């Protein structure tokens, strides 16, 4: 989320474009994203070269020896006119042709990239402003996209709310992907989940991935897949993945819920925050999803989709609106029953409603389940998240305490949760109890509130205290009157 000083910098950058004559918000978003990508290419290339020396791996710079002027660190110091010519006529054609493979994800979404900044003076100011943005901010392009959309009040019209990075990271750490996994987000947006999964693997499995040729090829070409129906987000997602070290992810323009998506038994991990509302063309929804849950609600259809797309043994962590947990319609009950009876539901994490502010105040939860095809749910772990580490108002100020580390630690040590009481933040609920409650998964159905008896003074004692206060007031007023008479 864009907050504080970074928010002020982004606002200033927005005004630069506006005063310079570029007022179409999507044009502004794309131009800022391109420039951030160009800046990050230079930074990432330098980092990869250092890593290759440390890891004793061969690395070929993306910048040819005779084209060093294409680097951000070089052209940013040029006079405005020279910089403008370099960026428009040399840097932009360069980034559009980075991949020789014209069928690659990157090539598909960069082929129609157009440089639109109108003057050298405006470019000079914008480059300085982009340079001033924190280069260490992870996945800033996605945050920036969401924030700029919120400024024109279009964010969330299709139920798409950007997931906070710390929530994404928590979900990734709970599933703990390994080098052999195939990971998909069927509603990927700017690829935040895929970026975080890639970072996790780089942090936790560096040697297994980068010292093993087969694993490295898998990481760069086959491990990550994402679908969306917004080409701007797909373009940002492709750039996002490339700057985070994944060369050719499978990011495609696709309506995941339609027959256009034929993925079945394909992925070992699905991480997602699918749209909760918005337009849905019911006529093109895949028939095999409707067999599981006959509904127009996208959040229910996506859960059915996840079950279809996962391999046997594949795992899913998905954000869902609270209504999925307790909705009483046949469609709601059908998808909950399918997950619990035919597969293995492991955890339900209830999150506070402020997690998605300032974009939305919707109450949400995270479902974690494994596709088995034969059942396996014997008990379900519930966690009542009180704090995600930020205030739950629109400001989302960082706090000192967060439940996130506790959730991760407890989820990876569920054996110790057996004796937890229903008055604790986390506890197990037997499957049969959930079945008896109509497959209701709302935590309030099962947690117990511990009431502490408080003793209050007797009415006679309160009246006595009031009389004493009244006498003190009267005495004070009498003394004040004497002082005024003197």
C-alpha positions in Angstrom: 0.0 0.0 0.0 1.2 3.5 -0.8 1.4 5.6 2.4 3.4 8.3 4.1 6.3 9.9 2.3 6.0 7.5 -0.7 2.3 8.6 -1.1 3.4 12.2 -1.2 6.1 11.5 -3.8 3.6 9.6 -6.0 1.1 12.5 -5.7 3.8 15.0 -6.8 4.6 12.7 -9.7 1.0 12.6 -10.7 0.8 16.4 -10.7 3.9 16.6 -12.9 2.2 14.5 -15.6 -1.1 16.5 -15.2 0.6 19.9 -15.5 2.7 18.6 -18.4 -0.4 17.8 -20.4 -0.7 14.0 -19.9 -4.0 13.7 -18.1 -5.3 10.2 -19.0 -4.9 8.3 -15.8 -4.1 4.9 -17.5 -1.5 6.7 -19.7 0.1 8.1 -16.6 0.1 4.7 -14.9 1.7 3.0 -17.9 4.4 5.7 -18.4 5.3 5.7 -14.7 5.5 1.9 -14.7 7.7 1.8 -17.8 10.1 4.2 -16.2 10.2 2.3 -13.0 10.8 -0.9 -15.0 13.7 0.8 -16.9 15.2 1.9 -13.6 14.8 -1.5 -12.0 16.4 -3.2 -15.0 19.6 -1.4 -14.3 19.4 -2.1 -10.6 18.5 -5.8 -11.1 21.2 -6.3 -13.7 23.8 -5.0 -11.3 22.5 -7.2 -8.5 22.5 -10.3 -10.8 26.1 -9.6 -11.8 27.2 -9.4 -8.1 25.2 -12.6 -7.3 26.8 -14.5 -10.2 30.2 -13.7 -8.9 29.3 -14.8 -5.3 27.5 -18.0 -6.6 30.2 -18.6 -9.3 27.5 -18.8 -12.0 27.7 -17.4 -15.5 25.6 -14.3 -16.1 25.3 -12.3 -19.2 24.3 -8.6 -18.8 21.2 -7.6 -20.6 23.0 -4.4 -21.6 25.5 -4.9 -24.5 29.0 -3.5 -23.9 28.5 -0.8 -26.7 25.0 0.2 -25.3 25.7 1.2 -21.7 24.0 4.5 -22.4 20.7 2.6 -22.2 21.2 2.2 -18.4 19.1 4.4 -16.2 22.2 5.3 -14.1 23.8 6.7 -17.3 21.0 8.5 -19.2 19.5 10.1 -16.1 22.5 12.5 -16.0 22.2 13.6 -19.6 20.9 17.0 -20.6 17.1 17.0 -21.1 17.1 17.0 -24.9 19.7 14.2 -25.2 17.9 12.2 -22.5 14.6 12.5 -24.3 16.1 11.3 -27.6 17.8 8.4 -25.9 14.7 7.2 -24.0 12.3 7.6 -26.9 14.4 6.3 -29.8 16.8 3.9 -28.0 15.7 2.8 -24.6 12.0 2.1 -25.4 12.8 0.0 -28.6 15.4 -1.8 -26.4 13.0 -2.8 -23.7 10.4 -3.9 -26.3 12.9 -6.2 -27.9 14.5 -7.6 -24.7 13.2 -11.1 -25.4 14.2 -12.6 -28.7 11.4 -15.1 -28.3 8.4 -13.2 -29.8 6.0 -15.7 -28.1 7.3 -15.0 -24.6 5.0 -13.5 -22.0 7.1 -10.4 -21.8 7.1 -9.8 -25.6 3.3 -10.3 -25.8 2.6 -7.5 -23.4 5.4 -5.1 -24.3 4.9 -5.1 -28.1 2.4 -2.3 -27.9 4.2 -0.1 -25.3 4.3 3.5 -26.5 6.4 6.4 -25.1 4.0 9.3 -24.5 5.8 11.9 -22.4 5.5 15.0 -24.6 8.6 17.1 -23.8 12.3 16.8 -22.7 11.7 19.1 -19.7 8.8 17.0 -18.4 10.8 13.8 -18.9 13.8 15.3 -17.0 11.5 16.2 -14.0 9.8 12.8 -14.0 13.0 10.8 -14.2 14.3 12.8 -11.2 11.1 12.1 -9.3 11.0 8.3 -10.2 14.7 8.1 -9.2 13.7 9.6 -5.8 11.1 6.8 -5.2 12.5 4.2 -2.9 14.2 1.6 -5.2 14.0 -1.0 -2.5 10.3 -0.9 -2.3 9.2 -4.4 -3.3 6.4 -4.7 -5.8 5.9 -0.9 -5.9 4.5 -1.0 -9.4 1.4 -2.9 -8.3 0.8 -0.6 -5.3 1.3 2.4 -7.5 -1.3 1.0 -10.0 -3.8 0.4 -7.3 -3.3 3.8 -5.7 -3.5 5.8 -9.0 -6.7 3.9 -9.8 -8.1 4.9 -6.4 -7.5 8.5 -7.2 -10.0 8.3 -10.1 -12.5 6.2 -8.2 -12.3 3.2 -10.5 -10.5 0.9 -8.0 -12.7 -2.1 -7.1 -15.4 -1.7 -9.7 -14.9 -5.3 -10.6 -14.2 -6.5 -7.1 -10.4 -6.3 -7.6 -8.7 -5.0 -4.4 -5.0 -5.2 -4.1 -3.9 -7.6 -1.4 -1.4 -6.1 1.2 2.1 -7.4 0.7 2.4 -8.7 4.3 -0.8 -10.7 3.9 0.5 -12.2 0.6 3.8 -13.0 2.2 1.9 -14.7 5.1 -0.1 -16.9 2.7 3.1 -17.8 0.8 5.0 -18.7 4.0 2.1 -20.9 5.2 2.1 -22.9 1.9 6.0 -22.8 1.8 6.6 -23.6 -1.9 9.5 -25.8 -2.9 11.5 -25.8 -6.2 9.4 -28.6 -7.8 6.1 -26.8 -7.4 3.9 -25.3 -10.1 2.2 -22.1 -8.9 -0.8 -20.3 -10.3 -2.9 -17.3 -9.6 -6.0 -17.4 -11.8 -6.8 -13.7 -11.0 -3.3 -12.5 -10.9 -3.6 -8.7 -11.4 -0.1 -7.3 -11.1 1.3 -10.7 -10.1 1.8 -9.9 -6.4 1.3 -13.5 -5.2 3.6 -14.9 -7.9 6.3 -12.2 -7.1 6.1 -13.1 -3.4 6.3 -16.8 -4.1 9.4 -16.2 -6.3 11.0 -14.2 -3.6 10.3 -16.9 -1.0 11.9 -19.5 -3.2 15.0 -17.4 -3.9 15.4 -16.7 -0.1 14.8 -20.3 1.1 16.0 -22.5 -1.8 18.8 -20.5 -3.5 21.1 -23.4 -4.0 18.4 -25.9 -5.0 17.2 -23.6 -7.7 20.2 -21.8 -9.1 22.8 -24.6 -8.8 20.5 -27.1 -10.5 20.0 -26.5 -14.2 16.6 -28.3 -14.4 15.2 -26.4 -11.4 16.5 -23.1 -12.8 14.8 -23.7 -16.1 11.6 -24.7 -14.3 11.8 -21.6 -12.2 12.2 -19.3 -15.1 9.8 -20.8 -17.6 7.2 -23.2 -16.1 6.8 -22.7 -12.4 4.6 -19.5 -12.4 1.3 -19.0 -14.2 -1.2 -16.2 -13.9 -4.4 -15.1 -15.7 -6.2 -11.8 -15.9 -8.5 -9.9 -18.2 -6.8 -6.4 -17.9 -3.9 -6.0 -20.3 -2.5 -3.1 -18.3 -2.2 -5.3 -15.3 -0.8 -8.2 -17.3 1.8 -5.8 -18.7 2.7 -4.6 -15.2 2.7 -8.2 -14.0 5.1 -9.3 -16.7 7.5 -6.5 -15.9 7.1 -7.2 -12.2 8.1 -10.8 -12.6 11.0 -10.0 -14.9 12.5 -7.4 -12.5 12.1 -10.0 -9.7 14.2 -12.5 -11.6 11.6 -14.7 -13.4 12.4 -14.6 -17.1 9.4 -16.1 -18.8 6.3 -16.7 -16.5 3.1 -17.9 -18.1 1.0 -14.7 -17.7 -1.9 -14.8 -20.1 -5.0 -12.8 -21.0 -7.8 -15.3 -20.0 -11.2 -15.4 -18.4 -10.4 -18.0 -15.8 -14.1 -18.9 -15.2 -14.9 -19.6 -18.9 -14.3 -22.6 -21.1 -11.3 -20.6 -22.4 -9.6 -21.9 -19.3 -9.1 -25.7 -19.7 -6.5 -26.2 -16.9 -7.3 -29.4 -14.9 -5.2 -31.2 -12.4 -2.3 -29.0 -13.3 -0.9 -27.0 -10.4 0.5 -28.0 -7.0 -0.1 -24.5 -5.4 -2.8 -21.9 -6.0 -2.5 -18.5 -4.3 -5.3 -16.0 -5.0 -7.5 -13.2 -4.0 -10.2 -13.6 -6.6 -12.7 -10.8 -7.4 -15.7 -10.8 -5.0 -18.1 -8.9 -7.1 -18.5 -7.1 -10.4 -19.7 -8.2 -13.8 -20.0 -11.8 -14.8 -21.1 -13.3 -18.1 -23.0 -16.2 -16.8 -23.5 -17.7 -20.2 -19.7 -18.3 -20.7 -19.0 -19.8 -17.3 -17.6 -23.3 -17.6 -20.3 -25.9 -17.2 -18.1 -28.1 -14.9 -17.9 -25.3 -12.4 -21.6 -24.8 -12.3 -22.0 -28.5 -11.5 -20.1 -27.9 -8.3 -21.9 -24.7 -7.3 -24.7 -23.3 -9.5 -24.3 -19.6 -8.9 -23.4 -16.3 -10.4 -21.2 -15.4 -7.4 -17.6 -15.2 -8.6 -16.1 -16.0 -5.2 -17.9 -19.4 -5.1 -17.1 -20.2 -8.8 -13.4 -19.4 -8.2 -13.2 -21.9 -5.3 -14.7 -24.6 -7.6 -12.1 -23.6 -10.2 -9.3 -23.9 -7.8 -10.3 -27.5 -7.0 -10.4 -28.3 -10.7 -7.0 -26.7 -11.4 -5.1 -28.3 -8.6 -3.4 -31.7 -8.8 -4.2 -34.3 -6.3 -2.2 -33.3 -3.3 -2.2 -29.7 -4.5 -2.7 -26.9 -2.0 -4.6 -23.6 -2.1 -4.6 -20.5 0.0 -7.3 -18.1 -1.1 -8.9 -14.9 0.4 -12.7 -15.0 0.4 -15.3 -12.6 1.7 -16.9 -13.6 5.0 -20.2 -14.5 3.2 -18.5 -17.6 1.8 -18.1 -18.9 5.3 -21.7 -18.7 6.4 -23.9 -18.0 3.4 -27.0 -20.1 3.6 -27.8 -20.5 -0.1 -27.5 -23.9 -1.8 -24.5 -22.7 -3.8 -22.7 -21.5 -0.6 -23.3 -24.8 1.2 -22.4 -26.8 -1.9 -18.9 -25.4 -2.2 -18.2 -25.6 1.5 -19.4 -29.2 1.5 -17.3 -30.0 -1.5 -14.1 -28.7 0.1 -14.8 -30.4 3.5 -16.2 -33.7 2.4 -14.4 -34.4 -0.9 -11.1 -32.7 0.0 -9.2 -31.6 3.1 -9.9 -28.2 4.6 -7.0 -27.3 6.9 -7.5 -23.8 8.2 -9.8 -20.8 8.3 -8.1 -17.5 9.2 -10.6 -14.7 10.0 -9.2 -11.3 9.2 -10.3 -7.9 10.5 -12.4 -5.7 8.1 -9.8 -3.0 7.9 -7.1 -5.1 6.1 -8.2 -3.8 2.7 -8.6 -0.2 3.7 -8.4 2.5 2.3 -9.8 0.7 -0.8 -12.5 -1.3 0.9 -13.8 -2.2 4.3 -14.9 -5.7 3.4 -14.6 -8.5 6.0 -12.5 -11.4 4.7 -11.0 -14.7 5.6 -8.3 -17.0 4.2 -9.1 -20.6 3.4 -6.3 -23.2 3.2 -7.2 -26.6 1.7 -5.6 -29.5 0.0 -7.2 -31.3 -3.0 -7.5 -35.0 -2.2 -10.5 -36.1 -4.2 -11.6 -38.5 -1.4 -11.9 -36.3 1.7 -9.6 -36.2 4.6 -11.0 -33.3 6.7 -11.1 -34.5 10.3 -10.7 -31.2 12.1 -10.3 -27.6 11.0 -7.9 -25.0 12.5 -9.5 -21.6 13.1 -7.5 -18.4 13.9 -9.1 -15.1 14.9 -6.7 -12.4 13.6 -7.0 -9.3 15.7 -4.2 -7.3 14.2 -2.3 -7.5 10.9 0.3 -5.0 12.2 -1.4 -1.9 10.9 -4.2 0.3 12.2 -7.6 -0.6 10.8 -8.6 2.8 9.6 -8.0 4.5 6.3 -4.5 5.7 7.4 -3.2 2.1 8.0 -0.5 3.3 10.4 2.1 0.7 11.2 1.8 -0.7 14.8 4.2 -2.5 17.0 2.3 -5.8 17.2 1.0 -8.2 14.6 -0.6 -11.6 14.7 1.0 -12.6 11.4 4.2 -14.2 12.8 2.1 -16.1 15.3 -0.3 -17.4 12.6 2.7 -18.7 10.5 4.4 -20.3 13.5 1.2 -22.0 14.8 0.2 -23.2 11.3 3.5 -25.0 10.9 3.2 -26.6 14.4 -0.5 -27.6 14.5 0.3 -30.6 16.7 0.6 -28.1 19.6 -2.8 -26.6 18.9 -4.8 -29.7 20.0 -5.3 -28.5 23.6 -6.2 -24.9 22.8 -9.5 -23.7 24.3 -12.2 -22.0 22.3 -11.5 -18.8 24.2 -8.0 -18.6 22.6 -7.3 -16.9 19.3 -6.7 -20.2 17.6 -8.3 -23.6 18.1 -9.4 -26.8 16.4 -13.0 -27.6 15.6 -14.0 -31.3 14.7 -15.4 -31.9 11.3 -18.6 -33.4 12.6 -19.4 -30.2 14.6 -19.0 -28.2 11.4 -21.2 -30.6 9.5 -23.9 -30.4 12.2 -23.8 -26.6 11.8 -24.6 -26.8 8.0 -20.9 -26.5 7.1 -20.8 -23.0 8.6 -17.1 -21.8 8.8 -17.6 -18.5 10.5 -15.3 -18.4 13.6 -18.0 -16.8 15.7 -20.0 -20.0 15.5 -17.4 -21.9 17.4 -15.3 -19.5 19.6 -16.3 -18.9 23.2 -16.2 -15.6 24.9 -14.9 -15.6 28.4 -16.9 -13.2 30.6 -15.2 -11.8 33.6 -17.5 -10.8 36.4 -17.1 -7.2 37.5 -18.2 -5.9 40.9 -19.8 -2.4 41.0 -20.6 -0.3 44.1 -24.1 -0.6 45.6 -26.6 2.2 44.6 -26.6 3.5 48.1 -22.8 3.9 48.0 -23.0 5.8 44.7 -25.7 8.1 46.1 -23.6 8.8 49.2 -20.6 9.8 47.0 -22.9 12.1 44.9 -24.1 13.8 48.1 -20.5 14.3 49.3 -19.5 15.8 45.9 -22.6 18.0 46.0 -21.6 19.3 49.4 -18.1 20.0 48.2 -19.4 22.0 45.3 -21.8 24.0 47.5 -19.0 24.8 49.9 -16.8 25.9 47.0 -19.5 28.1 45.6 -20.0 29.7 49.1 -16.3 30.4 49.5 -16.2 32.0 46.0 -19.2 34.3 46.8 -17.4 35.5 49.9 -14.3 36.4 47.9 -16.4 38.4 45.4 -18.2 40.3 48.2 -14.9 41.4 49.8 
